[in-house]
Amino acid sequence: MANRNQKTSFDASCRKCARLARYLDEVREGHPDYYCKPVPPFGDSRVRLIVVGLAPGKHGANATGRPFTGDYAGILLYKTLYKFGYADRAVSLHAKDGLTLVGCRITNAVKCLPPENKPTNREIIECNSYLKAELARCRNGSVVLALGQLAHRAVLRAYGLVQAHYPFGHNQAYQIGNSVTLLDSYHCSRYNTQTRRLTETMFDEVFKKAGKLLS
């Protein structure tokens, strides 16, 4: 059963989105050492906290093969995961660095690198079946942490919920699914952290709330 679930929640050979498949081929030509495939979820299979981003970054997850690894966005995320006991180290370097997540899993709403880091709505919908299968692995009492509004919307779509009933808001929490909580945060992107839209203190407060919800 575990193997069957894994197949439905991720497909490393997926090329359903023609635009994304073409773009991956183009990037691979310029960067033959990059991963350049759908990026798998990373972390503990015994999910209590699942972090959902939007899509792999060109020189980050698309290069390393691990979500939020290799670019700026992952710096604050992995530092915070370590601070709150979800990771055994504060820095994620590459897919084979030995880093381990505890009770936590990281994934993206769209598994392939999109041009200009902007997947289309059609691509988000196409990839949603994989996210739905991943979220089905959450146990009762789990927390789904959506980083940014598009990830928030993808999670709601996976649960078949009406978007208008659950407006995105930083550090906002909603009860969804079978005793699962959706918790929102601004994305930990370079733009958001450098403009102070998201500070380290603000991100800590999100994880403090997650801890309370999990307890």
Secondary structure, DSSP 8 states (H G I E B T S, - for coil): -HHHHHHHH--TT---SHHHHHHHHHHHHH-TTS--S----EE-SS-SEEEEES---TTTHHHHSSTT-SSTHHHHHHHHHHHTTSBSSS----TTS---BSSEEEEESS-S--GGG---HHHHHHHHHHHHHHHTT--TT-EEEEESHHHHHHHHHHTT--GGGS---TT-EEEETTTEEEEEE----HHHHHTTSS-HHHHHHHHHHHHHHH-
